Amino acid sequence: MLSHLFPSLVDQGKRSIMTNSQHPETLAVHGAHRKDSATNAVAVPIYQTTAYQFDGTEHAENLFALKELGNIYSRIMNPTNDVLEQRIAALEGGVAALAVASGQSASTFAILNLCRAGDNFVCSTDIYGGTWNLFANTLTDLGIECRFVDPADPENFRAATDDKTRCYYAETLPNPKLNVFPIQEVADIGIVFGVPLIMDNTAAPILCRPLDHGAAIVVYSTTKYIGGHGTSIGGMIVDGGNFDWEAGGERFPTLNQPDASYHGAVWTEAVKPLGPIAYVLRARVILLRDMGASMSPFNAFQFIQGMETLPLRMRAHCENATKVAEFLGKHRKISGVIFPGAQSGLHRERADRYMSGGYGALVGFELAGGRDAGRKFIDALEMFYHVANIGDVRSLAIHPATTTHSQLSAEDQLASGVTPGYVRLSIGIEHIEDILADLTQALDKA
């Protein structure tokens, strides 16, 4: 019955399976769309509409009674968003996806889809400051406990797990610490307890596919590299379809117990004719329906445009970032460089294992002159933008301790990798000589 109301979710599963054998460069351009069914338009149209005309009272009644398929309201589904969802699901190797209003709403929904008051989840300390604040404060106010652990030793996740633990959460390439997360090691611990791993892959699209390494769910801030042009805010949740929620039984009451807000549906049972999409379906019909953090179709169109050049941009980002890290590592005013390709030992092994497509575009460094030198450096930049963002085609710079991580305590800042003198660069796709020239003149003035 649910397949009549949500045909796109069924299509997502079928199409992603059909196209997963294609290369990322091909999927980014062709995934989920050949032409518009109504007009034969090659580009994905922007369906900038809130609602959809019913053919008559009987048609409307049938849609709401789940007797016919069709769109009803764009808060829950939209044809433009649907193409983006299918394309990202295919790119990640998942079965279905859900577009939402921002990366923060993606992280929020990812947790709330499994956790209720009294539950807990275990999270890496190496995460974005805004996510840390969301988990440590806002979700705590809702009665959901976040247990932060150092991912340097995956066994910390095991030690923090109990019967009320609903999931693990981490970032593939943590911003700003830049120590690649041990995905498979933690996913394997989760298998023992029946706990799924949720990976934020925002900083590593194309470079890493967490689902291939045991993750169950992938989230994105599409605002960053997926879009790439700094024009639109959005988020994405990708269901890997590789986790047995039903076997989890009492650990996942949101999916295995009757849902009073949807006619008593038990999601793991209701989706069986459709495929393994219980997680993402519930996120759509409950959380997106009730909380309304929907992505605008115009933004979805912008992200589709960005995806078409994503593999090319990531290649250029990585090449430039590697050269910047090499340059900074030799500069007399730099006391330390933070970059996966510049690491050694266990951290380098993880970077090489999980970041097979490149080491990413984020580079951090410490100026020998400390906080004051960092401020002078940022103020002296001419081409780099001083903004609270990453993943832009433009090169960006920021001082996390006084901006993106300023809401954290000094102790929590250090745990997430932020020191007073730390500067983070998001390297763009400009010519490398121009990037290095701007860094050189700014360092001269620091």
URKA-V199556 format. One record per helix or strand of 3 or more residues. SS is the DSSP state (2 for helix, 1 for strand). FROM is the first residue (numbers start at 1). TO is the last residue. If there is no record, write none. Layout:
BEGIN
SS_FROM_TO, SS_FROM_TO
END
This chain:
BEGIN
2_2_5, 2_7_19, 2_24_30, 2_57_64, 2_79_92, 1_96_100, 2_103_112, 1_120_124, 2_129_141, 1_145_149, 2_155_159, 1_165_171, 2_183_193, 1_196_200, 2_202_204, 2_210_213, 1_217_221, 1_235_239, 2_246_256, 2_260_262, 2_267_270, 2_278_291, 2_297_308, 2_310_329, 1_334_338, 2_340_342, 2_345_354, 1_362_367, 2_370_380, 1_396_398, 2_400_402, 2_410_415, 1_422_426, 2_432_445
END
